[in-house]
Amino acid sequence: MNLTRKKSVERSIADTEEPEHRLKKNLTALDLTVFGVGVIIGAGIFVYTGQVAATNSGPAIALSFAIAGLACALAALCYAEFASTVPVAGSAYTFSYATFGEFVAWIIGWDLALEFTVGAAALSVGFSGYLQSVLAGTPFEIPDAIASVETGSINLPAIVISLLVMLVLIGGIKLSSRINQVVVAIKLAVVAIVIVMGIGYVKVANYTPFIPDSQPSPSGDGGDFWSSTLISSLFGLEPAVYGVAGVIAGASIVFFAFIGFDVVATTAEETVNPQRNVPIGILGSLAIVTGLYIAVSLIITGMQSYTEIDPSDAAPLATAFTAVGQDWIGDVIAIGACIGLTVVVMILMMGQTRVAFAMARDGLLPPVLSKVHPKYGTPYVITLITGTGVALMSGFVPFATLGHLVSIGTLFAFVLVSIGVVVLRRTRPDLPRAFRAPAVGVVATLSVLLCGYLMLNLTGETWVRFGVWMLIGIVVYFAYGARRSNLAREEAAAKAG
Protein backbone atom coordinates (compact mmCIF):
# COMPACT_ATOMS: atom_id res chain seq x y z
CA MET A 1 0.00 0.00 0.00
CA ASN A 2 1.52 3.28 -1.14
CA LEU A 3 0.76 5.99 1.40
CA THR A 4 2.86 8.63 -0.36
CA ARG A 5 1.28 8.50 -3.82
CA LYS A 6 0.75 12.06 -5.00
CA LYS A 7 -1.87 13.71 -7.13
CA SER A 8 -0.10 16.13 -9.44
CA VAL A 9 -1.02 19.80 -9.53
CA GLU A 10 -1.84 19.48 -13.22
CA ARG A 11 -4.24 16.62 -12.57
CA SER A 12 -5.93 18.47 -9.70
CA ILE A 13 -6.56 21.42 -11.99
CA ALA A 14 -7.75 19.17 -14.85
CA ASP A 15 -10.29 17.47 -12.56
CA THR A 16 -12.03 20.81 -12.05
CA GLU A 17 -13.10 20.77 -15.70
CA GLU A 18 -15.03 17.50 -15.53
CA PRO A 19 -18.69 18.38 -16.29
CA GLU A 20 -20.19 16.29 -13.48
CA HIS A 21 -17.87 17.85 -10.88
CA ARG A 22 -17.52 21.39 -12.23
CA LEU A 23 -18.26 24.25 -9.85
CA LYS A 24 -19.41 27.63 -11.14
CA LYS A 25 -16.82 30.45 -11.19
CA ASN A 26 -18.54 33.52 -9.78
CA LEU A 27 -16.34 35.02 -7.08
CA THR A 28 -14.21 38.17 -7.43
CA ALA A 29 -11.44 39.63 -5.22
CA LEU A 30 -14.07 41.75 -3.46
CA ASP A 31 -16.27 38.70 -2.87
CA LEU A 32 -13.34 36.83 -1.33
CA THR A 33 -12.24 39.73 0.87
CA VAL A 34 -15.79 40.15 2.12
CA PHE A 35 -16.05 36.39 2.64
CA GLY A 36 -12.85 36.50 4.68
CA VAL A 37 -13.95 39.45 6.81
CA GLY A 38 -17.40 37.90 7.15
CA VAL A 39 -16.15 34.61 8.53
CA ILE A 40 -13.34 35.97 10.71
CA ILE A 41 -15.47 38.54 12.55
CA GLY A 42 -17.59 36.17 14.56
CA ALA A 43 -17.92 34.53 17.96
CA GLY A 44 -14.21 35.00 18.58
CA ILE A 45 -14.61 38.75 19.00
CA PHE A 46 -18.25 38.75 20.09
CA VAL A 47 -17.81 36.08 22.81
CA TYR A 48 -14.16 35.29 23.57
CA THR A 49 -13.12 38.91 24.20
CA GLY A 50 -14.76 38.95 27.62
CA GLN A 51 -13.97 35.35 28.52
CA VAL A 52 -10.23 35.53 27.80
CA ALA A 53 -9.78 38.98 29.33
CA ALA A 54 -11.39 37.76 32.55
CA THR A 55 -9.62 34.41 32.84
CA ASN A 56 -6.27 34.66 31.02
CA SER A 57 -4.94 37.97 29.76
CA GLY A 58 -6.62 40.93 31.47
CA PRO A 59 -6.28 44.16 29.43
CA ALA A 60 -3.36 42.51 27.60
CA ILE A 61 -5.90 40.56 25.58
CA ALA A 62 -4.98 43.10 22.89
CA LEU A 63 -1.52 41.49 22.88
CA SER A 64 -3.13 38.04 22.73
CA PHE A 65 -4.99 39.12 19.60
CA ALA A 66 -1.79 40.58 18.13
CA ILE A 67 0.15 37.33 18.72
CA ALA A 68 -2.64 35.21 17.25
CA GLY A 69 -2.87 37.61 14.29
CA LEU A 70 0.89 37.31 13.68
CA ALA A 71 0.64 33.51 13.59
CA CYS A 72 -2.21 33.79 11.10
CA ALA A 73 -0.33 36.33 8.96
CA LEU A 74 2.67 34.00 8.61
CA ALA A 75 0.41 31.07 7.69
CA ALA A 76 -1.65 33.31 5.38
CA LEU A 77 1.40 34.07 3.23
CA CYS A 78 1.90 30.32 2.76
CA TYR A 79 -1.79 29.79 2.03
CA ALA A 80 -1.78 32.60 -0.52
CA GLU A 81 1.12 31.07 -2.46
CA PHE A 82 -0.46 27.62 -2.42
CA ALA A 83 -3.88 28.89 -3.48
CA SER A 84 -2.43 30.88 -6.38
CA THR A 85 -0.44 27.82 -7.51
CA VAL A 86 -3.16 25.18 -7.04
CA PRO A 87 -6.53 26.97 -7.54
CA VAL A 88 -8.63 23.94 -6.66
CA ALA A 89 -11.33 23.32 -4.05
CA GLY A 90 -10.07 21.65 -0.90
CA SER A 91 -7.59 24.17 0.51
CA ALA A 92 -4.86 22.52 2.62
CA TYR A 93 -6.14 19.05 1.68
CA THR A 94 -5.49 19.62 -2.02
CA PHE A 95 -2.15 21.30 -1.31
CA SER A 96 -1.01 18.37 0.81
CA TYR A 97 -2.03 15.81 -1.84
CA ALA A 98 0.39 17.45 -4.26
CA THR A 99 3.28 17.75 -1.80
CA PHE A 100 3.16 15.05 0.92
CA GLY A 101 1.02 12.37 -0.67
CA GLU A 102 -2.32 10.71 -0.08
CA PHE A 103 -2.08 9.72 3.59
CA VAL A 104 -1.03 13.17 4.83
CA ALA A 105 -3.65 14.70 2.53
CA TRP A 106 -6.29 12.51 4.18
CA ILE A 107 -5.07 13.51 7.64
CA ILE A 108 -5.28 17.20 6.81
CA GLY A 109 -8.68 16.75 5.15
CA TRP A 110 -9.97 14.98 8.23
CA ASP A 111 -8.50 17.76 10.36
CA LEU A 112 -10.20 20.44 8.26
CA ALA A 113 -13.49 18.62 8.74
CA LEU A 114 -12.95 19.10 12.48
CA GLU A 115 -12.05 22.78 12.05
CA PHE A 116 -14.93 23.77 9.80
CA THR A 117 -17.72 21.53 11.11
CA VAL A 118 -17.00 22.12 14.79
CA GLY A 119 -16.35 25.80 14.04
CA ALA A 120 -19.76 26.17 12.41
CA ALA A 121 -21.34 24.45 15.42
CA ALA A 122 -19.51 26.76 17.84
CA LEU A 123 -20.67 29.84 15.95
CA SER A 124 -24.25 28.54 15.97
CA VAL A 125 -24.01 28.35 19.76
CA GLY A 126 -22.61 31.91 19.78
CA PHE A 127 -25.57 33.06 17.67
CA SER A 128 -27.92 31.48 20.17
CA GLY A 129 -26.31 33.38 23.05
CA TYR A 130 -26.78 36.77 21.40
CA LEU A 131 -30.32 35.87 20.28
CA GLN A 132 -31.20 35.18 23.89
CA SER A 133 -29.72 38.57 24.85
CA VAL A 134 -31.93 40.25 22.23
CA LEU A 135 -35.12 38.45 23.29
CA ALA A 136 -34.56 38.59 27.06
CA GLY A 137 -37.46 40.32 28.84
CA THR A 138 -39.77 40.13 25.82
CA PRO A 139 -42.74 37.80 25.22
CA PHE A 140 -40.42 35.82 22.90
CA GLU A 141 -37.80 35.08 25.57
CA ILE A 142 -36.33 31.62 25.04
CA PRO A 143 -36.94 29.21 27.96
CA ASP A 144 -33.80 27.91 29.66
CA ALA A 145 -34.76 24.33 28.91
CA ILE A 146 -34.20 24.84 25.16
CA ALA A 147 -31.74 27.78 25.26
CA SER A 148 -28.48 25.90 25.89
CA VAL A 149 -27.09 22.60 27.11
CA GLU A 150 -25.67 24.35 30.19
CA THR A 151 -29.10 25.48 31.44
CA GLY A 152 -31.29 22.89 29.79
CA SER A 153 -31.18 19.80 27.61
CA ILE A 154 -30.89 21.28 24.11
CA ASN A 155 -29.88 24.46 22.26
CA LEU A 156 -32.81 24.83 19.87
CA PRO A 157 -31.88 28.24 18.32
CA ALA A 158 -28.46 26.84 17.34
CA ILE A 159 -30.08 23.87 15.61
CA VAL A 160 -32.54 26.06 13.70
CA ILE A 161 -29.89 28.50 12.40
CA SER A 162 -27.66 25.59 11.30
CA LEU A 163 -30.43 24.09 9.19
CA LEU A 164 -31.44 27.45 7.66
CA VAL A 165 -27.82 28.17 6.68
CA MET A 166 -27.62 24.73 5.08
CA LEU A 167 -30.56 25.58 2.79
CA VAL A 168 -28.95 28.90 1.76
CA LEU A 169 -25.72 27.10 0.82
CA ILE A 170 -27.58 24.62 -1.35
CA GLY A 171 -29.13 27.61 -3.14
CA GLY A 172 -25.80 28.64 -4.66
CA ILE A 173 -22.45 30.27 -3.96
CA LYS A 174 -23.41 33.62 -5.46
CA LEU A 175 -26.57 33.81 -3.33
CA SER A 176 -24.38 33.06 -0.30
CA SER A 177 -21.95 35.78 -1.36
CA ARG A 178 -24.69 38.42 -1.74
CA ILE A 179 -26.17 37.63 1.66
CA ASN A 180 -22.67 37.74 3.12
CA GLN A 181 -21.96 41.22 1.71
CA VAL A 182 -25.07 42.65 3.37
CA VAL A 183 -24.41 41.00 6.71
CA VAL A 184 -20.70 41.91 6.72
CA ALA A 185 -21.74 45.56 6.39
CA ILE A 186 -23.93 45.09 9.49
CA LYS A 187 -21.10 43.45 11.43
CA LEU A 188 -18.63 46.17 10.53
CA ALA A 189 -21.20 48.73 11.66
CA VAL A 190 -21.48 46.92 15.02
CA VAL A 191 -17.70 46.92 15.45
CA ALA A 192 -17.61 50.62 14.55
CA ILE A 193 -20.30 51.34 17.17
CA VAL A 194 -18.27 49.51 19.82
CA ILE A 195 -15.17 51.54 19.00
CA VAL A 196 -16.73 54.98 18.40
CA MET A 197 -19.34 54.91 21.17
CA GLY A 198 -17.21 52.99 23.64
CA ILE A 199 -14.12 55.19 23.56
CA GLY A 200 -15.90 57.86 25.58
CA TYR A 201 -16.47 55.40 28.45
CA VAL A 202 -12.90 54.15 28.63
CA LYS A 203 -11.19 54.60 32.01
CA VAL A 204 -7.41 54.58 31.78
CA ALA A 205 -7.24 53.13 35.30
CA ASN A 206 -8.77 49.90 33.93
CA TYR A 207 -5.59 49.30 31.93
CA THR A 208 -3.50 49.10 35.09
CA PRO A 209 -1.91 46.65 35.37
CA PHE A 210 -1.93 46.03 31.61
CA ILE A 211 -0.45 42.56 32.11
CA PRO A 212 -1.75 41.41 35.52
CA ASP A 213 0.67 39.55 37.77
CA SER A 214 0.70 35.81 37.29
CA GLN A 215 -1.55 33.97 39.74
CA PRO A 216 -2.15 30.29 40.51
CA SER A 217 -4.98 28.80 38.53
CA PRO A 218 -8.26 29.29 40.44
CA SER A 219 -9.46 25.86 39.40
CA GLY A 220 -7.63 24.28 42.29
CA ASP A 221 -6.86 21.21 40.21
CA GLY A 222 -3.26 21.06 41.37
CA GLY A 223 -1.89 20.50 37.91
CA ASP A 224 -4.52 18.11 36.59
CA PHE A 225 -3.56 17.09 33.03
CA TRP A 226 -7.03 17.55 31.59
CA SER A 227 -7.49 21.19 32.51
CA SER A 228 -3.84 22.33 32.43
CA THR A 229 -2.10 23.49 29.26
CA LEU A 230 -0.01 20.79 27.63
CA ILE A 231 3.17 22.82 28.06
CA SER A 232 2.52 22.98 31.82
CA SER A 233 2.07 19.22 32.00
CA LEU A 234 5.15 18.46 29.88
CA PHE A 235 7.51 20.67 31.89
CA GLY A 236 5.91 20.31 35.31
CA LEU A 237 4.87 23.97 35.50
CA GLU A 238 2.32 25.06 38.07
CA PRO A 239 -0.98 26.02 36.33
CA ALA A 240 -1.31 29.80 36.36
CA VAL A 241 -3.36 32.62 34.85
CA TYR A 242 -2.39 36.14 33.80
CA GLY A 243 1.23 37.20 33.42
CA VAL A 244 3.10 36.60 30.16
CA ALA A 245 2.10 32.93 30.18
CA GLY A 246 -1.53 33.98 30.48
CA VAL A 247 -1.18 36.29 27.48
CA ILE A 248 0.26 33.41 25.41
CA ALA A 249 -2.43 31.00 26.59
CA GLY A 250 -4.99 33.69 25.77
CA ALA A 251 -3.55 33.91 22.25
CA SER A 252 -4.08 30.16 21.84
CA ILE A 253 -7.73 30.60 22.79
CA VAL A 254 -8.52 33.80 20.85
CA PHE A 255 -6.88 32.16 17.86
CA PHE A 256 -10.41 30.86 17.38
CA ALA A 257 -11.35 34.43 16.47
CA PHE A 258 -9.16 34.27 13.36
CA ILE A 259 -10.35 30.99 11.92
CA GLY A 260 -11.89 31.31 8.51
CA PHE A 261 -9.41 33.21 6.36
CA ASP A 262 -8.31 29.79 5.11
CA VAL A 263 -11.91 29.23 3.96
CA VAL A 264 -11.10 31.70 1.18
CA ALA A 265 -8.61 29.16 -0.17
CA THR A 266 -11.35 26.49 -0.34
CA THR A 267 -13.30 28.65 -2.83
CA ALA A 268 -10.41 28.96 -5.32
CA GLU A 269 -12.18 26.69 -7.80
CA GLU A 270 -15.22 28.99 -7.80
CA THR A 271 -13.17 32.18 -8.26
CA VAL A 272 -12.61 34.24 -11.38
CA ASN A 273 -8.82 34.62 -11.89
CA PRO A 274 -7.95 32.75 -8.66
CA GLN A 275 -4.20 33.30 -9.05
CA ARG A 276 -4.74 37.01 -8.42
CA ASN A 277 -7.94 37.18 -6.42
CA VAL A 278 -7.35 34.47 -3.80
CA PRO A 279 -4.16 36.04 -2.32
CA ILE A 280 -5.91 39.43 -2.22
CA GLY A 281 -8.89 37.92 -0.41
CA ILE A 282 -6.77 36.05 2.16
CA LEU A 283 -4.30 38.79 3.05
CA GLY A 284 -6.76 41.68 2.75
CA SER A 285 -9.37 40.20 5.06
CA LEU A 286 -6.79 39.21 7.68
CA ALA A 287 -5.24 42.68 7.77
CA ILE A 288 -8.63 44.36 8.24
CA VAL A 289 -9.84 42.20 11.09
CA THR A 290 -6.59 42.14 13.08
CA GLY A 291 -6.72 45.91 13.48
CA LEU A 292 -10.40 45.80 14.42
CA TYR A 293 -9.88 43.06 17.01
CA ILE A 294 -7.12 44.92 18.81
CA ALA A 295 -9.21 48.11 18.87
CA VAL A 296 -12.34 46.36 20.19
CA SER A 297 -10.43 44.49 22.91
CA LEU A 298 -8.86 47.74 24.15
CA ILE A 299 -12.28 49.43 24.26
CA ILE A 300 -14.00 46.62 26.17
CA THR A 301 -11.27 46.21 28.78
CA GLY A 302 -11.11 50.01 29.11
CA MET A 303 -14.85 50.28 29.74
CA GLN A 304 -14.88 47.50 32.33
CA SER A 305 -12.17 46.24 34.63
CA TYR A 306 -11.21 42.72 33.62
CA THR A 307 -12.01 41.65 37.20
CA GLU A 308 -15.64 42.68 36.70
CA ILE A 309 -16.19 40.81 33.42
CA ASP A 310 -18.21 37.62 33.72
CA PRO A 311 -16.26 34.90 31.83
CA SER A 312 -19.47 32.95 31.24
CA ASP A 313 -21.24 35.93 29.64
CA ALA A 314 -22.37 34.93 26.13
CA ALA A 315 -22.71 38.56 25.00
CA PRO A 316 -19.83 40.54 26.62
CA LEU A 317 -19.80 43.43 24.12
CA ALA A 318 -23.46 44.19 24.76
CA THR A 319 -22.99 43.76 28.51
CA ALA A 320 -20.13 46.29 28.57
CA PHE A 321 -22.48 49.03 27.34
CA THR A 322 -25.29 47.94 29.63
CA ALA A 323 -22.83 48.27 32.54
CA VAL A 324 -22.28 51.98 31.74
CA GLY A 325 -26.00 52.69 31.41
CA GLN A 326 -26.21 52.57 27.61
CA ASP A 327 -28.72 49.76 27.25
CA TRP A 328 -29.81 50.83 23.76
CA ILE A 329 -26.27 50.50 22.42
CA GLY A 330 -26.03 47.08 24.03
CA ASP A 331 -29.27 46.07 22.31
CA VAL A 332 -28.04 47.32 18.91
CA ILE A 333 -24.78 45.40 19.32
CA ALA A 334 -26.63 42.24 20.33
CA ILE A 335 -28.92 42.45 17.29
CA GLY A 336 -26.02 43.14 14.92
CA ALA A 337 -23.91 40.34 16.38
CA CYS A 338 -26.86 37.97 16.17
CA ILE A 339 -27.30 38.72 12.47
CA GLY A 340 -23.56 38.67 11.82
CA LEU A 341 -22.92 35.28 13.35
CA THR A 342 -25.30 33.63 10.89
CA VAL A 343 -22.88 34.39 8.05
CA VAL A 344 -19.91 32.95 9.94
CA VAL A 345 -21.84 29.71 10.36
CA MET A 346 -22.60 29.77 6.64
CA ILE A 347 -19.02 30.28 5.47
CA LEU A 348 -17.49 27.71 7.81
CA MET A 349 -20.09 25.19 6.72
CA MET A 350 -19.29 26.04 3.11
CA GLY A 351 -15.59 25.41 3.78
CA GLN A 352 -16.33 21.93 5.09
CA THR A 353 -18.52 21.03 2.12
CA ARG A 354 -15.80 22.08 -0.35
CA VAL A 355 -13.10 20.04 1.39
CA ALA A 356 -15.31 16.95 1.58
CA PHE A 357 -16.34 17.54 -2.06
CA ALA A 358 -12.68 17.49 -3.14
CA MET A 359 -11.97 14.34 -1.10
CA ALA A 360 -14.99 12.55 -2.58
CA ARG A 361 -13.95 13.57 -6.10
CA ASP A 362 -10.60 11.91 -5.41
CA GLY A 363 -12.32 8.74 -4.24
CA LEU A 364 -11.23 9.05 -0.60
CA LEU A 365 -14.88 9.46 0.41
CA PRO A 366 -17.95 7.92 -1.29
CA PRO A 367 -18.43 9.44 -4.81
CA VAL A 368 -22.03 10.41 -4.03
CA LEU A 369 -20.67 13.22 -1.84
CA SER A 370 -19.21 14.93 -4.91
CA LYS A 371 -22.53 15.17 -6.74
CA VAL A 372 -23.32 18.71 -7.89
CA HIS A 373 -26.87 20.07 -7.97
CA PRO A 374 -28.01 20.31 -11.63
CA LYS A 375 -29.58 23.73 -11.12
CA TYR A 376 -27.57 25.48 -8.42
CA GLY A 377 -24.12 24.04 -9.19
CA THR A 378 -23.44 23.29 -5.51
CA PRO A 379 -22.35 20.04 -3.78
CA TYR A 380 -25.78 19.51 -2.24
CA VAL A 381 -25.39 15.98 -0.86
CA ILE A 382 -22.41 16.77 1.38
CA THR A 383 -24.06 20.09 2.28
CA LEU A 384 -27.13 18.24 3.59
CA ILE A 385 -24.95 15.89 5.64
CA THR A 386 -22.75 18.69 6.99
CA GLY A 387 -25.72 20.85 7.92
CA THR A 388 -27.32 18.01 9.85
CA GLY A 389 -24.06 17.25 11.67
CA VAL A 390 -23.55 20.90 12.61
CA ALA A 391 -27.13 21.15 13.88
CA LEU A 392 -26.74 18.11 16.14
CA MET A 393 -23.36 19.24 17.46
CA SER A 394 -24.46 22.80 18.19
CA GLY A 395 -27.62 21.56 19.85
CA PHE A 396 -25.90 19.33 22.40
CA VAL A 397 -22.25 20.42 22.95
CA PRO A 398 -21.10 23.47 25.00
CA PHE A 399 -19.39 26.42 23.28
CA ALA A 400 -16.04 26.22 25.13
CA THR A 401 -15.49 22.57 24.18
CA LEU A 402 -16.20 23.33 20.53
CA GLY A 403 -14.00 26.43 20.46
CA HIS A 404 -10.87 24.74 21.79
CA LEU A 405 -11.21 21.88 19.31
CA VAL A 406 -11.46 24.35 16.43
CA SER A 407 -8.30 26.16 17.55
CA ILE A 408 -6.13 23.04 17.69
CA GLY A 409 -7.46 21.78 14.36
CA THR A 410 -6.75 25.10 12.67
CA LEU A 411 -3.24 25.40 14.11
CA PHE A 412 -2.40 21.87 12.96
CA ALA A 413 -3.55 22.71 9.42
CA PHE A 414 -1.42 25.86 9.44
CA VAL A 415 1.67 23.86 10.44
CA LEU A 416 1.26 21.42 7.55
CA VAL A 417 0.56 24.15 4.99
CA SER A 418 3.61 26.11 6.12
CA ILE A 419 5.83 23.05 5.69
CA GLY A 420 4.14 22.13 2.42
CA VAL A 421 4.79 25.42 0.65
CA VAL A 422 8.55 24.96 1.16
CA VAL A 423 8.38 21.34 -0.03
CA LEU A 424 6.51 22.33 -3.22
CA ARG A 425 9.03 25.09 -3.93
CA ARG A 426 11.78 22.45 -3.97
CA THR A 427 9.93 19.60 -5.68
CA ARG A 428 8.12 21.66 -8.32
CA PRO A 429 10.06 24.89 -8.89
CA ASP A 430 8.67 24.94 -12.46
CA LEU A 431 5.08 25.64 -11.42
CA PRO A 432 3.79 29.14 -12.20
CA ARG A 433 3.23 31.08 -8.98
CA ALA A 434 1.17 34.24 -9.30
CA PHE A 435 1.97 35.00 -5.66
CA ARG A 436 5.23 34.06 -3.93
CA ALA A 437 5.58 34.30 -0.15
CA PRO A 438 8.55 36.56 0.66
CA ALA A 439 11.52 34.85 2.36
CA VAL A 440 9.48 31.68 2.32
CA GLY A 441 11.95 29.64 4.39
CA VAL A 442 11.94 32.17 7.23
CA VAL A 443 8.19 32.79 7.04
CA ALA A 444 7.31 29.09 7.01
CA THR A 445 9.70 28.27 9.87
CA LEU A 446 8.36 31.06 12.06
CA SER A 447 4.80 29.99 11.25
CA VAL A 448 5.49 26.38 12.29
CA LEU A 449 7.22 27.42 15.52
CA LEU A 450 4.58 29.96 16.56
CA CYS A 451 1.60 27.78 15.66
CA GLY A 452 3.22 24.80 17.39
CA TYR A 453 3.82 26.83 20.55
CA LEU A 454 0.22 28.04 20.57
CA MET A 455 -0.94 24.42 20.28
CA LEU A 456 1.12 23.53 23.37
CA ASN A 457 -0.81 26.20 25.29
CA LEU A 458 -4.10 24.38 24.81
CA THR A 459 -5.36 22.00 27.49
CA GLY A 460 -4.59 18.31 27.76
CA GLU A 461 -8.30 17.58 27.40
CA THR A 462 -8.30 19.37 24.03
CA TRP A 463 -5.27 17.37 22.89
CA VAL A 464 -6.86 14.06 23.87
CA ARG A 465 -10.07 14.88 21.99
CA PHE A 466 -8.04 15.95 18.98
CA GLY A 467 -6.02 12.71 19.13
CA VAL A 468 -9.16 10.58 19.32
CA TRP A 469 -10.64 12.40 16.30
CA MET A 470 -7.44 11.84 14.27
CA LEU A 471 -7.33 8.14 15.24
CA ILE A 472 -10.89 7.73 14.00
CA GLY A 473 -9.79 9.38 10.74
CA ILE A 474 -6.88 6.95 10.33
CA VAL A 475 -9.24 3.99 10.81
CA VAL A 476 -11.64 5.38 8.20
CA TYR A 477 -8.77 5.92 5.74
CA PHE A 478 -7.46 2.35 5.93
CA ALA A 479 -10.99 0.91 5.92
CA TYR A 480 -12.12 2.88 2.86
CA GLY A 481 -9.95 5.54 1.21
CA ALA A 482 -6.66 3.63 1.02
CA ARG A 483 -8.28 1.03 -1.26
CA ARG A 484 -10.89 3.07 -3.10
CA SER A 485 -9.17 6.34 -3.93
CA ASN A 486 -8.77 7.11 -7.63
CA LEU A 487 -4.99 6.73 -7.39
CA ALA A 488 -5.32 3.39 -5.55
CA ARG A 489 -7.66 2.05 -8.23
CA GLU A 490 -5.28 3.15 -10.96
CA GLU A 491 -2.37 1.46 -9.21
CA ALA A 492 -4.37 -1.76 -8.86
CA ALA A 493 -5.41 -1.64 -12.53
CA ALA A 494 -1.81 -1.08 -13.60
CA LYS A 495 -0.62 -4.11 -11.60
CA ALA A 496 -3.43 -6.27 -12.97
CA GLY A 497 -2.54 -5.15 -16.48
Beta strands, then each sheet from edge to edge (+ up, - down):
strand 1: 215-216
strand 2: 240-241
sheet 1: 1+ 2-
end
